[in-house]
Amino acid sequence: MPVMGEPDALGKFGDFGGRFVPESLIFACQELEDGFKSAWSDASFHDEFEEILSSFGGRPTPITYCARLSSKLGVNIYLKREDLAHTGSHKINNVIGQALLAKRMGKQNLIAETGAGQHGVASATAAALMGMKCKVYMGAVDIERQALNVFRMRLLGAEVISVESGAKTLKDAVNDAMRAWVSEVETTHYCLGSVMGPHPYPWMVREFQSIIGKEAASQWEKLVGKGSPDYVVACVGGGSNAAGTFAGFAEAGSALIGVEAAGGAALSFGVKGVVHGMASSILQDEYGQINEAHSISAGLDYPGVGPEHAYLAQIKRAKYASANDGEVLMAFKVLSQLEGIIPALESAHAIAWVINAAKSGEIEPGLNVLITLSGRGDKDVAQVSELLGGFSGAGPGLEEIDI
Ligand SMILES: *Cc1c(COP(=O)(O)O)cnc(C)c1O
C-alpha cells in the first residue's frame, strides 16, 4: 500500500476525511467522485491537463539552488519554484484540473470560495480560459481587506458575491459556496481551493497538485543525482501545495515537514472534529465552536487542515511545525536579499522553519533540503512595507540581515 494512495471507500485516510454533508449534497459529491475517477484513469485527460499547464500555466517550474543562503546556513537549500507559475502560485494546477473536469462533466459554470482572494483569482482565470461563468463567494470582511484581488476577479469576468454570515471570512464563504452548489448542481461545479472538504476533494486536489512533487522528484535526479532530498518542506494552510509536494517523495526516505502559521496551527494545537464536510484536526473551543485563525499571511488563515495531513501526522510519516509572524517577516527579507526572490508570506513560513532548524542543528550540516516556494510575494509587499515602516528607501528593518 502506498503511503499517499487512494482513500478508502468512505473517502477516509485512516480516521480522517470522509463525507460529512447534508443529504442534499451526497448526490453532488458522488457524481463528482465518479467523474473524477473516470477522468483520472483516462490518458487523454492527463494529456490535456499537462498540455494546458505547460502552454498556459508555465510548467514545468524550475528548481533553484540557493547558493548564498546555503553557504550561510551550512545546509544545501533548493527551491521548487511554484512562484513562477501563472497567477503567481501553485493554485493554477488545481483550478485547471477542476475546470477541465467540470467541462468533461458537462457543467458550464464554476463557483469558488476565497479568503485572501488568491484562489478566487485563479478560478476566475481558469474560467476565462475555458469560456465558463464564474461566481466567487468571499466574506464581506475579506472583500474590504482585499480590494485589489476583488478587482482582479471582476477584470477576469467573474462575479464576486459578498458573504454576510458568521464572521464574514473564509469559513463562512465555504459554507455559502456549498449551499449554492446544491441549488445549481446540474449546471455548476464547485471548484474548492485546497485538499479539504468532503470526499473526493482532498484526494482529487492532491492528485492535481501532485504534479509539483512528481516534477520535482524527476528534476532532483537530474540536478543532484540519485536519491532524494534529506528534507522536503512546504507551508500548510489547507495543505494543497504540501500534499502535492509530499506525493512525489512519500515513498522515498525524505523527511516530510509541513509548516503552519503559529496562529492557525490546526495540526499542532487542533483536536479531531468535523468541519466543512470532513473529519480532521481543527482549532475549536471546549464547546466545539470553530476558533478563528490569525496569521500575517491571509492564505494560511484557515482553522482546519486537509484530512490527509492529519493522517500523515498520526502515522508519523510527516512532521508538522509552525512559524510565527516575526520569524516569517525575517525569512521574507532573507530570501529577498540573499537570493533575489521575494516569497509569498505563506511560503516564507517554510523558509523560516528551515532557517531555524539549520541554525539549531536539527538539520545537520551538509544535508539537502528541498522547499516548495508556493507563491511569489508581489501581493504582499504593500502589507510588509506597512509593517516595516513604509516604502521610503531601505527603511528601518531592511538593513542587511545577519542570520
Ligand atoms: C493559498 C496559498 C497557500 C495555502 O494553501 P495550501 O492549500 O496550504 O497550499 C500557500 N501559499 C500560497 C502562495 C497560496 O496562495
The ligand as a Gaussian input file, in Angstrom:
#p B3LYP/6-31G(d) Opt

LIG

0 1
 C       -3.329000      29.672000      -0.933000
 C       -1.887000      29.637000      -0.722000
 C       -1.292000      28.778000       0.229000
 C       -2.075000      27.909000       1.163000
 O       -2.792000      26.869000       0.551000
 P       -2.376000      25.344000       0.636000
 O       -3.621000      24.647000       0.214000
 O       -1.989000      25.035000       2.042000
 O       -1.251000      25.127000      -0.304000
 C        0.096000      28.770000       0.323000
 N        0.859000      29.569000      -0.452000
 C        0.321000      30.402000      -1.363000
 C        1.235000      31.246000      -2.177000
 C       -1.058000      30.470000      -1.531000
 O       -1.569000      31.313000      -2.440000

